[in-house]
Amino acid sequence: RSCSFTGFSTVQSRKLAKSLSRSSVRSRMSLRAPKAYSSLQKGPLIWDPKPLQVKKIFEALKKGLNEYLEAHQAELDYLSGRHKDTKRNSRLAFYYDLDKQIRSVERYIRKLEFHISKVEELYEAYCIQCRLRDGATNMKQAFSLSPATKASRESLLELYRNVQECTEDMCFIEGALEVHLGEFHVKMKGLVGFARLCPGDQYEVFVRLGRQKWRLKGKIETDDSQTWDEEEKIFIPNLHEKFEIKVTELRGLATLLVGVVTCDSISFFSSKPQAIVVDITELGTIKLRLEVLW
């Protein structure tokens, strides 16, 4: 049985190598991120793709994009209905203004449709490379158990190269997909702590997403209102990083750590602003309120 398996390996591994070389996404498309995102690159690229995480982000991203598409399609239908009525009995200037609005919404819908098709194209290419890598990995493991011959050693070496190429392609596609994730506009809505928050208390909130950081300080006023030195920050979404939130109480020259939490961003891909309430302490005695607009 081992002899027939070795003979099969030579032919199949060569076919697989040709298939992988033809499927190389880097030879077919440019996957470099725009200059605006170059500062967010994390030094040397680590060849460690995360297919399950990418799938979750892709599904959330596509759902959010479709929400935007449905909302603008509904707006277009409404404007088109008014356009027909206006053509019959209204001023000419108002008619042309409405016509301009319709053209603007139509252009935006075309951009959204292109955006969705691009994301789907990238994810389809990612899935192909993932399946090819899994197949090459399984064959490599099978050949490693067969008797060592010259043919099997050559096949193993070829399969090893194929696995590496697929892994690199998957990482390049992940980088290209990140460019299409948009922006998160995060607004500070204040701390909630009931009896824990007293007039005069000062706090520092530190929010981090990968290499992006936001540090802001706030104070509890005598009328229980809160003032913060910053109110909004734009974050570029990341496929693999979660939001890390750290809240510290400032007591003169000393500081007291209130709590550190992580927050997944998958639910933020929505056409509507998301009100986020994060438990900073384990018992939830102090909470942080944020609003995220994608």
Buried (B, 14 or more C-beta within 10 A) or exposed (E): EEEEBBEBBBEBBEEBBEEBEEBBBEEEEEBEEEEEBEEBEEEEEEEEBBBEEBBBBBEBBBEBBEBBBEEBEEBBEEBEEBBEEBEEEEEEEEBEEBBEBBEEBBEBBEEBEEBBEBBEEBBEBBBBBBEBBEBBBEBBEEBEEBEEBEBBEBBBEBBEBBBEBBBBBBBBBBBBBBBBBBEBBBBBBBBBBEEBBEEEBBBBBBBBBBEBEBEBBBBBEEEEEBEBEEEEBEBBBBBBBBBBBBBBBBEEEEEEEBBEBEBEBBEBBBBEEBEBEBBBBEEEBBBBBBBBBB
